[in-house]
Amino acid sequence: MRLFSALATALAIGTAGLGLPARAEVIMTDAEREAFRAEVRAYLLEHPEVLMEAIGVLEEREMASRADVDRQLARANAEALFDDGHSWVGGNPEGDVTIVEFIDYRCGFCRQAFPEVESLLEIDGNIRLIIKEFPILGEQSVLASQFAISVLQLHGDDAYKQVHDALMALRSDITPESLSRLAQTFELEPAPLLARMGSPEVAQVIEANRRLAQAMNISGTPTFVVEDQMVRGFLPMPQMLLLVEDLRGS
Protein backbone atom coordinates (compact mmCIF):
# COMPACT_ATOMS: atom_id res chain seq x y z
CA MET A 1 0.00 0.00 0.00
CA ARG A 2 2.83 2.39 0.86
CA LEU A 3 4.63 1.61 -2.41
CA PHE A 4 1.39 2.03 -4.34
CA SER A 5 0.88 5.47 -2.79
CA ALA A 6 4.44 6.44 -3.59
CA LEU A 7 4.01 5.27 -7.17
CA ALA A 8 0.82 7.28 -7.45
CA THR A 9 2.69 10.35 -6.22
CA ALA A 10 5.51 9.63 -8.63
CA LEU A 11 3.04 9.31 -11.47
CA ALA A 12 1.58 12.67 -10.53
CA ILE A 13 5.04 14.24 -10.55
CA GLY A 14 5.88 12.42 -13.73
CA THR A 15 2.77 13.52 -15.58
CA ALA A 16 3.42 17.08 -14.49
CA GLY A 17 6.91 16.74 -15.98
CA LEU A 18 5.32 15.56 -19.20
CA GLY A 19 3.25 18.70 -19.38
CA LEU A 20 -0.05 17.18 -18.25
CA PRO A 21 -2.07 18.36 -15.22
CA ALA A 22 -1.43 16.02 -12.29
CA ARG A 23 -5.13 15.44 -11.63
CA ALA A 24 -6.62 16.14 -15.02
CA GLU A 25 -9.72 14.18 -15.99
CA VAL A 26 -8.74 12.83 -19.39
CA ILE A 27 -10.85 10.44 -21.42
CA MET A 28 -8.59 8.07 -23.34
CA THR A 29 -9.04 5.20 -25.68
CA ASP A 30 -7.43 1.91 -24.68
CA ALA A 31 -4.61 2.53 -27.15
CA GLU A 32 -4.03 6.06 -25.82
CA ARG A 33 -4.03 4.79 -22.27
CA GLU A 34 -1.41 2.15 -23.04
CA ALA A 35 0.72 4.74 -24.82
CA PHE A 36 0.42 7.10 -21.87
CA ARG A 37 1.44 4.37 -19.43
CA ALA A 38 4.41 3.50 -21.60
CA GLU A 39 5.47 7.13 -21.70
CA VAL A 40 5.18 7.50 -17.93
CA ARG A 41 7.11 4.26 -17.40
CA ALA A 42 9.85 5.43 -19.73
CA TYR A 43 10.01 8.75 -17.87
CA LEU A 44 10.36 7.02 -14.49
CA LEU A 45 13.01 4.66 -15.82
CA GLU A 46 14.94 7.61 -17.17
CA HIS A 47 14.44 9.61 -13.95
CA PRO A 48 14.31 7.07 -11.06
CA GLU A 49 15.13 9.86 -8.60
CA VAL A 50 11.52 11.01 -9.04
CA LEU A 51 10.31 7.84 -7.32
CA MET A 52 12.73 8.30 -4.41
CA GLU A 53 11.62 11.91 -4.09
CA ALA A 54 7.99 10.84 -4.03
CA ILE A 55 8.65 8.22 -1.32
CA GLY A 56 10.47 10.85 0.73
CA VAL A 57 7.56 13.28 0.42
CA LEU A 58 5.11 10.53 1.38
CA GLU A 59 7.12 9.60 4.49
CA GLU A 60 7.36 13.24 5.59
CA ARG A 61 3.60 13.66 5.22
CA GLU A 62 2.92 10.45 7.14
CA MET A 63 5.25 11.51 9.97
CA ALA A 64 3.64 14.94 10.19
CA SER A 65 0.18 13.38 10.24
CA ARG A 66 1.14 10.91 13.01
CA ALA A 67 2.74 13.68 15.06
CA ASP A 68 -0.42 15.79 14.77
CA VAL A 69 -2.60 12.87 15.91
CA ASP A 70 -0.24 12.22 18.84
CA ARG A 71 -0.44 15.87 19.91
CA GLN A 72 -4.21 15.71 19.90
CA LEU A 73 -4.14 12.49 21.97
CA ALA A 74 -1.74 13.98 24.52
CA ARG A 75 -3.88 17.08 24.93
CA ALA A 76 -7.11 15.09 25.19
CA ASN A 77 -5.63 12.86 27.91
CA ALA A 78 -3.61 15.53 29.74
CA GLU A 79 -5.17 15.00 33.16
CA ALA A 80 -4.64 11.23 33.14
CA LEU A 81 -1.08 11.72 31.90
CA PHE A 82 0.12 14.50 34.17
CA ASP A 83 -2.13 14.46 37.25
CA ASP A 84 -3.62 11.02 37.82
CA GLY A 85 -2.95 10.99 41.58
CA HIS A 86 -1.40 7.50 41.62
CA SER A 87 1.80 7.63 39.53
CA TRP A 88 5.25 8.28 40.93
CA VAL A 89 6.54 11.79 40.23
CA GLY A 90 10.30 12.40 40.27
CA GLY A 91 12.94 14.67 38.90
CA ASN A 92 11.90 18.22 39.76
CA PRO A 93 8.20 18.09 40.75
CA GLU A 94 7.99 21.82 39.95
CA GLY A 95 9.80 21.49 36.62
CA ASP A 96 8.70 23.47 33.59
CA VAL A 97 8.70 20.43 31.26
CA THR A 98 7.04 17.12 32.13
CA ILE A 99 8.10 13.76 30.72
CA VAL A 100 5.79 10.77 31.15
CA GLU A 101 7.35 7.35 30.55
CA PHE A 102 5.37 4.12 30.08
CA ILE A 103 7.65 1.29 31.26
CA ASP A 104 7.86 -2.47 31.61
CA TYR A 105 10.63 -3.83 33.85
CA ARG A 106 11.22 -6.78 31.50
CA CYS A 107 11.62 -4.54 28.45
CA GLY A 108 15.20 -4.42 27.14
CA PHE A 109 14.70 -1.01 25.54
CA CYS A 110 13.31 0.36 28.82
CA ARG A 111 16.50 -0.81 30.51
CA GLN A 112 18.52 0.83 27.75
CA ALA A 113 16.57 4.07 28.19
CA PHE A 114 16.86 4.06 31.99
CA PRO A 115 20.42 5.49 32.31
CA GLU A 116 19.64 7.95 29.50
CA VAL A 117 16.67 9.33 31.42
CA GLU A 118 18.73 9.48 34.62
CA SER A 119 21.45 11.43 32.79
CA LEU A 120 18.86 13.79 31.37
CA LEU A 121 17.52 14.56 34.85
CA GLU A 122 21.05 15.18 36.12
CA ILE A 123 21.89 17.55 33.26
CA ASP A 124 18.58 19.39 33.29
CA GLY A 125 17.28 20.03 36.79
CA ASN A 126 14.00 21.50 35.60
CA ILE A 127 12.31 18.35 34.29
CA ARG A 128 9.39 16.61 35.99
CA LEU A 129 9.32 12.85 35.39
CA ILE A 130 6.23 10.66 35.76
CA ILE A 131 6.44 6.86 35.57
CA LYS A 132 3.48 4.87 34.26
CA GLU A 133 3.66 1.20 35.22
CA PHE A 134 2.60 -0.59 32.02
CA PRO A 135 3.38 -4.33 32.25
CA ILE A 136 2.85 -5.93 28.85
CA LEU A 137 5.51 -8.63 28.60
CA GLY A 138 4.04 -11.41 30.68
CA GLU A 139 3.46 -12.50 34.25
CA GLN A 140 6.88 -11.45 35.54
CA SER A 141 6.26 -7.93 34.23
CA VAL A 142 2.96 -7.85 36.10
CA LEU A 143 4.58 -9.06 39.33
CA ALA A 144 7.28 -6.40 39.08
CA SER A 145 4.77 -3.59 38.53
CA GLN A 146 2.50 -4.87 41.30
CA PHE A 147 5.47 -4.88 43.67
CA ALA A 148 6.64 -1.38 42.68
CA ILE A 149 3.14 0.07 43.05
CA SER A 150 2.74 -1.65 46.43
CA VAL A 151 5.99 -0.07 47.60
CA LEU A 152 4.80 3.35 46.46
CA GLN A 153 1.44 2.98 48.20
CA LEU A 154 2.82 1.61 51.47
CA HIS A 155 6.22 3.32 51.75
CA GLY A 156 6.17 6.42 49.57
CA ASP A 157 8.19 8.06 46.81
CA ASP A 158 11.76 7.47 48.04
CA ALA A 159 11.25 3.76 48.59
CA TYR A 160 9.58 3.45 45.19
CA LYS A 161 12.54 5.11 43.48
CA GLN A 162 14.97 2.68 45.12
CA VAL A 163 12.88 -0.33 44.13
CA HIS A 164 12.22 1.02 40.62
CA ASP A 165 15.95 1.42 40.00
CA ALA A 166 16.66 -2.06 41.38
CA LEU A 167 13.99 -3.67 39.21
CA MET A 168 15.43 -1.96 36.14
CA ALA A 169 18.80 -3.49 36.94
CA LEU A 170 17.45 -6.94 37.90
CA ARG A 171 18.44 -9.70 35.48
CA SER A 172 17.10 -12.73 37.36
CA ASP A 173 13.56 -14.09 37.22
CA ILE A 174 10.94 -12.06 39.06
CA THR A 175 9.15 -14.27 41.59
CA PRO A 176 7.56 -13.69 45.01
CA GLU A 177 10.78 -15.05 46.52
CA SER A 178 13.07 -12.70 44.58
CA LEU A 179 10.80 -9.77 45.40
CA SER A 180 10.92 -10.69 49.09
CA ARG A 181 14.71 -10.63 48.96
CA LEU A 182 14.60 -7.28 47.17
CA ALA A 183 12.31 -5.83 49.85
CA GLN A 184 14.70 -6.96 52.56
CA THR A 185 17.59 -5.28 50.71
CA PHE A 186 15.88 -1.95 51.36
CA GLU A 187 14.76 -2.92 54.87
CA LEU A 188 11.11 -3.23 53.84
CA GLU A 189 8.91 -5.91 55.41
CA PRO A 190 8.11 -8.39 52.59
CA ALA A 191 4.82 -9.84 53.84
CA PRO A 192 2.68 -6.67 53.71
CA LEU A 193 4.05 -5.84 50.25
CA LEU A 194 3.33 -9.31 48.85
CA ALA A 195 -0.18 -9.14 50.30
CA ARG A 196 -0.73 -5.70 48.81
CA MET A 197 0.29 -6.83 45.32
CA GLY A 198 -3.01 -8.63 44.76
CA SER A 199 -5.16 -5.83 46.16
CA PRO A 200 -7.82 -3.85 44.26
CA GLU A 201 -5.83 -0.66 44.91
CA VAL A 202 -2.86 -1.98 42.94
CA ALA A 203 -5.02 -3.53 40.21
CA GLN A 204 -6.81 -0.22 39.70
CA VAL A 205 -3.53 1.57 38.97
CA ILE A 206 -2.45 -0.96 36.36
CA GLU A 207 -5.89 -0.99 34.76
CA ALA A 208 -5.99 2.83 34.63
CA ASN A 209 -2.60 2.88 32.93
CA ARG A 210 -3.72 0.27 30.43
CA ARG A 211 -6.86 2.24 29.61
CA LEU A 212 -4.78 5.37 29.14
CA ALA A 213 -2.34 3.53 26.87
CA GLN A 214 -5.22 2.18 24.80
CA ALA A 215 -6.75 5.65 24.49
CA MET A 216 -3.40 6.96 23.25
CA ASN A 217 -2.65 4.07 20.89
CA ILE A 218 0.37 3.03 22.97
CA SER A 219 1.20 -0.63 22.55
CA GLY A 220 4.93 -0.77 23.33
CA THR A 221 7.51 0.32 25.86
CA PRO A 222 9.21 2.58 26.43
CA THR A 223 6.85 5.27 25.22
CA PHE A 224 7.51 8.86 26.24
CA VAL A 225 5.10 11.77 26.30
CA VAL A 226 6.99 15.05 26.54
CA GLU A 227 4.36 17.70 27.12
CA ASP A 228 2.27 17.19 23.95
CA GLN A 229 4.93 15.32 21.94
CA MET A 230 5.01 11.54 21.83
CA VAL A 231 8.13 9.42 21.33
CA ARG A 232 7.35 5.77 20.66
CA GLY A 233 10.50 3.86 21.57
CA PHE A 234 14.03 4.42 22.82
CA LEU A 235 15.50 7.89 22.40
CA PRO A 236 19.12 8.68 23.33
CA MET A 237 19.67 11.37 25.95
CA PRO A 238 21.06 14.07 23.59
CA GLN A 239 17.96 13.81 21.40
CA MET A 240 15.69 13.96 24.45
CA LEU A 241 17.51 17.06 25.61
CA LEU A 242 17.06 18.68 22.20
CA LEU A 243 13.34 17.88 22.31
CA VAL A 244 13.00 19.44 25.76
CA GLU A 245 14.88 22.56 24.66
CA ASP A 246 12.76 22.85 21.53
CA LEU A 247 9.59 22.68 23.63
CA ARG A 248 10.89 25.40 25.94
CA GLY A 249 11.63 27.60 22.95
CA SER A 250 8.27 27.07 21.26
DASUL-V537995 format. One record per backbone hydrogen bond with DSSP energy under -0.5 kcal/mol. NH is the residue of the N-H (numbers start at 1). CO is the residue of the C=O. If there is no record, write none. Layout:
BEGIN
NH;CO / NH;CO
END
This chain:
BEGIN
5;1 / 6;2 / 7;3 / 8;4 / 9;5 / 10;6 / 11;7 / 12;8 / 13;9 / 14;10 / 15;11 / 16;12 / 17;13 / 18;14 / 19;16 / 20;15 / 24;21 / 26;24 / 28;26 / 33;29 / 34;30 / 35;31 / 36;32 / 37;33 / 38;34 / 39;35 / 40;36 / 41;37 / 42;38 / 43;39 / 44;40 / 45;41 / 46;42 / 47;43 / 50;47 / 51;48 / 52;48 / 53;49 / 54;50 / 55;51 / 56;52 / 57;53 / 58;54 / 59;55 / 60;56 / 61;57 / 62;58 / 63;59 / 64;60 / 65;61 / 66;62 / 67;63 / 68;64 / 69;65 / 70;66 / 71;67 / 72;68 / 73;69 / 74;70 / 75;71 / 76;72 / 77;73 / 78;75 / 81;77 / 82;78 / 83;79 / 88;131 / 90;129 / 92;127 / 93;91 / 95;92 / 96;126 / 97;126 / 99;128 / 100;225 / 101;130 / 102;223 / 103;101 / 103;132 / 107;104 / 108;106 / 111;107 / 112;108 / 113;109 / 114;110 / 115;111 / 116;112 / 117;113 / 118;114 / 119;115 / 120;116 / 121;117 / 122;118 / 123;119 / 124;120 / 125;123 / 127;124 / 128;97 / 129;90 / 129;127 / 130;99 / 131;88 / 132;101 / 132;130 / 133;131 / 134;103 / 134;132 / 136;134 / 142;138 / 143;139 / 144;140 / 145;141 / 146;142 / 147;143 / 148;144 / 149;145 / 150;146 / 151;147 / 152;148 / 153;149 / 154;150 / 155;151 / 156;151 / 156;152 / 160;156 / 161;157 / 162;158 / 163;159 / 164;160 / 165;161 / 166;162 / 167;163 / 168;164 / 169;165 / 170;166 / 175;173 / 179;175 / 180;176 / 181;177 / 182;178 / 183;179 / 184;180 / 185;181 / 186;182 / 186;183 / 187;184 / 188;183 / 193;189 / 194;190 / 195;191 / 196;192 / 197;193 / 198;194 / 198;195 / 199;196 / 203;199 / 204;200 / 205;201 / 206;202 / 207;203 / 208;204 / 209;205 / 210;206 / 211;207 / 212;208 / 213;209 / 214;210 / 215;211 / 216;212 / 217;214 / 218;213 / 219;217 / 222;102 / 223;102 / 224;231 / 225;100 / 226;224 / 226;229 / 227;98 / 227;225 / 228;226 / 229;226 / 231;224 / 232;230 / 233;222 / 233;231 / 239;236 / 240;236 / 241;237 / 242;238 / 243;239 / 244;240 / 245;241 / 246;242 / 247;243 / 248;244 / 249;245 / 250;246 / 250;247
END
